[in-house]
């Protein structure tokens, strides 16, 4: 079913005012609603139901649920021979949540192939609040005491919703993603959402999943809908990822 209309949300509407995801537009793929706000309750409800915000500065707040979805399931990540060799000699380390704001700000920097960024100032404020509440997390790669790459996202129950990643040095974001993939394979998470597919993610082993299957997975993975707090308290040498 698709009604070719986008639902408008008022900031005063309750967090659960989204329409069913199966009425999202086919073109542009997954556009479901506009408006509302970026309150913590609305964002958490949205993610648990396969919806996320994505819009440019100056646009209305837009909400999406594309079909299909790009995800990693346990065992999907493909560790290339080149990255394995790099990790064997790496002196970098993984840290968790030590520089969340720096990570999201680095992810917000325009890419070479892009004119702007969808990580607006309002988005940064909203996800910083989610971080303070224990829902949003940064996985960071540090080299010689400097932040060199990483990713950030939300963890709800056993689902991790990846938002964006960046690299200032070769393969830093791949290493951060490998770390999360290993947590996935260890059973600490059941699904790692990457939202929209790309050749880069597919080359790392991500799969394409129908939205109906994705939302069914979320019903299990996000129950109970609690923050994930089982993160290491001390840095992990990136070379140790080869032993996982």
N, C-alpha and C positions, 0 to 999 in steps of 0.2 A: 504493500500500500504506500502511496506517495501522493500527498495533496498539493504539491508544488507551491506551498505557502510556508513562510517562516513565522514561527510564533514570536510575538513581541512580549518581552518580560518587563515588568516594572520593578524598580529597585525595592518596592514595598512588597512584592510578591514573595511568598514563602519559598524556601530553598528547593522544595520538591515540585515547583510549578512547571518543570520542563515537560514537553510532550513526549510520548514514546519515541525511542530512537528509530523505530522502523518507519517513521514518517519523515525522516531527514531527506533533504533533496538529493537527487542523483547528480545534479549539475547546478552549482558546484558540489562535488561529492561530499555529503555528510553535513551540510549546513542545516542546523536544526532550529536555532533560536537566536534572537538578538536582544540586547538590553540586559536589564537586571543589574547586578553588581558583582564584585569579586569578594564578597564576604566569605569567611572561612567555612561557614555552614553550607553556603551554596556551592562552593568549590568542592568540598568533600562529598556532597550528595552527587554532584555532576560526575566526578571521577568514578565513584562506586557504580554508576550506571552507564559508564562508557562514553561520557561526554567531557569535552575539555574546551577551554577558551583559546581563541587564536584570532588575532586581529591586528591591524596596523595602527600606529598613532594617528589620531584624527578620525578613525572609523568608529562606528558604534561597536559596542562589545558583542562579539559573535561567538556562538557556541556550536561545536562540531561533534559529529559521531560518524566518521567515514566507514564505508563498507567496500572492501574488507579492511581489516586492521593488520598492522605490522607488529609482530610480537616475537619474543624469545620464550621458548619453553625449555624445561630442563634438558641439558645435553645438546642444545642447538648451536651454541657458539663454536665457531670454527677458528681454532688457534693456528694461524699460518706458521710455516717453517721460519719465515723471516722474523715474525714477532717473537717466536719461541727463542730464536737465537739472540735477539735483542734483550729479552728478559734475562737470559742466562748471564749476561754481563752487566745488567743494569744496576746502578747505585741509587735509583729513584725509590720512593716509598709512597704507600697509600695512606692517606689520612681521611678521617670521616668527620664532617661537620666542624672543621677547624677554621674554615674561611667561606662560609656559605654565601655571604654578600659578595665577596670577590668573585666567586664562581658564577653567580647569576649575572653579575655585571659584565664579566668576560664573555659569557654566552650571548649577552645583549649587543656586543660589538658587531657592527655589520660585517658580513662575510665578503670576500673579494667579489663574488658573483652576485651579490645582492645590493640593492640600493639603500635599504633601511633594516629595521628589525621589528619583529612582532613582540619582543619582550619589552613592553612599554614601561614607563615609570610607574604606572598604577599596578602593572603585573608584578614588578619587583617588590613594591610595598606589600602586595597581597601575599606573595610567596615567602617574604621575610616573616610575615605574621604567622603563616603556617609552619615555618621553621621554628619560631619561638614556641609554638604550641606543640611541637614534637612530631609534626606530620611530614614536613619537607626536609630533605637531606641533601648534602653535597658529598660526592665521592671524588677525592682530590688526588692528583699525582704531583708530588713535590720532587724537585731535582736540585741538589746543592742548596737547599734551604729556600728555594723559590717555587712558587706555584706555577706549574708548567702545563696543566690541563685538568680536565675532569668533567663531571656531569652533575646535574641536580634533578630531583624528582620527588614524588610523593610515595610514601609507603603506607598502605592501608591494609591491615591484616597481613596476608601473605601475597599481596599484589604490589608491585613496584611500577609506578607510572613515570617513565623517563620523560623529561621535558626538553632538555637541550644539553649539548656538550660542546667543549672547545678544546683546542690543542695549540699551545705555543711552542711545543717541541714535538718531534716526530713520534707518532703513535700514542701520545699521552691519553687521548680520549678512548682509544681502543683498549688501553690498559685498564682504565676506569670501568669500561663496559665489561671487560673480561672478569674483573673483580665481582661485579654484580651477577654475571652469568654463573660464576662459581658458587655464589650464595644461593642462586636459584637451583643449581644442580645438587647442592647440599641439603635441599628441602626447606630452607628458611623462607623461600618464596615459592609460589606456584606458577607465577606468570610475570613476565617483564614486558610492559607495554611500550612500544616505540611510536605509537600513533599512526604516522603516515610512512608508507614504505619508500625506500630509496635504494639505489643500486649499491651504495656503500653498506647499508645495514644488511641487505640480502647477501652481499658477499661475505659478511661475517657470520652468516648462518641463520639470520632471522627468517621467519616464515610468514606467509600471508594467511590470515584466519578470517573466515566469514564473521561479520558483526554479530550474528545470532549466536555463534559458538563462543565468541569473545565475551559477550554479556553473560552467558551461562557460566563461563569460567569465573567471572567476577563475583557472581552470587556465592560461590563457594570460597573463593580466595579472600574476599572482603568480609567474611563472616567468621568471627566477630569483627566489626569495623573499629579496630583499635590501632593506636600508633605502634610502629615497630621500633623497639629500643635496644635490640641485641647487637649493637655495633661495638667493634673493638675500641678500647680506650687508649691504646698505644699504636703508633705507626706500624705498618707492615711493609717489609722490604718487598719491592715488586718482584724480585727474583724468587721469592717464596711462592708466588702464584704458580710456578712450575711444579710445585710439590703437592698442590691441591688435587 
